Amino acid sequence: MKKLKLSEVNPGTTVKIKKIDGDIDLKKRLLEMGFTIGTNIHVIKKAPLKDPVEVEVRGYNISLRLKEAENIEVEIIA
């Protein structure tokens, strides 16, 4: 099965975090914002050039750079 990255998910889709890659500073920053394994993320929209990506996590709207979203492996749940 192909690994799906958050950066590849279309707006309007809800996904669940399976894995977070990247350096320790990025992982720490994402964890502080509520991105933990098993958490549901709803992709709200992408900018015209796909950067940034706006998502809803734990009731908060957060914009992520495309490079950050590429480090989050997800699975589609809705």
C-alpha positions in Angstrom: 0.0 0.0 0.0 1.3 3.5 -1.0 2.2 5.8 1.9 0.0 8.8 1.8 1.4 12.2 3.0 -0.8 15.0 4.4 0.5 17.2 1.5 -1.2 14.9 -1.0 -4.7 14.9 0.7 -7.5 16.8 -1.1 -9.5 19.5 0.8 -12.6 18.2 2.5 -11.0 14.9 3.5 -10.5 13.7 7.0 -7.4 11.6 7.8 -5.7 10.0 10.8 -2.0 10.4 11.6 0.0 7.2 11.2 3.6 8.5 11.5 5.5 11.7 11.7 8.9 11.9 10.0 11.5 14.7 9.9 14.1 16.1 12.3 13.6 16.3 16.0 12.8 20.0 16.0 10.0 19.6 13.4 8.6 16.6 15.3 8.6 18.6 18.6 6.9 21.6 16.9 4.2 19.4 15.4 3.6 17.6 18.7 3.2 20.9 20.5 0.6 21.9 17.9 -1.4 18.7 18.6 -0.2 16.5 15.8 0.1 13.1 17.5 -0.2 9.6 16.1 -3.9 8.6 16.0 -5.2 12.2 15.8 -7.8 13.0 13.2 -7.0 15.9 10.8 -9.6 17.6 8.5 -8.0 19.2 5.5 -9.8 22.5 5.0 -8.1 24.1 2.0 -4.8 24.5 0.1 -3.5 27.7 -1.3 -3.5 28.1 -5.1 0.2 27.0 -5.2 -0.5 24.3 -2.6 1.5 26.1 0.1 0.3 26.5 2.8 -2.2 23.8 3.7 -4.9 24.7 6.2 -6.1 21.9 8.5 -8.2 21.5 11.5 -6.6 19.6 14.4 -8.3 19.2 17.8 -10.7 22.0 17.0 -8.0 24.5 15.9 -7.3 25.7 12.4 -3.6 25.5 11.6 -1.7 26.4 8.4 1.3 24.1 7.6 4.0 24.7 5.1 4.0 22.0 2.3 7.4 20.8 3.5 6.0 20.2 7.0 2.9 18.4 5.6 5.1 16.1 3.6 6.5 14.7 6.9 3.1 13.5 8.2 2.0 10.1 7.0 -1.8 9.6 7.1 -4.6 7.3 6.2 -8.0 8.4 4.9 -10.9 7.8 7.2 -13.6 10.0 5.6 
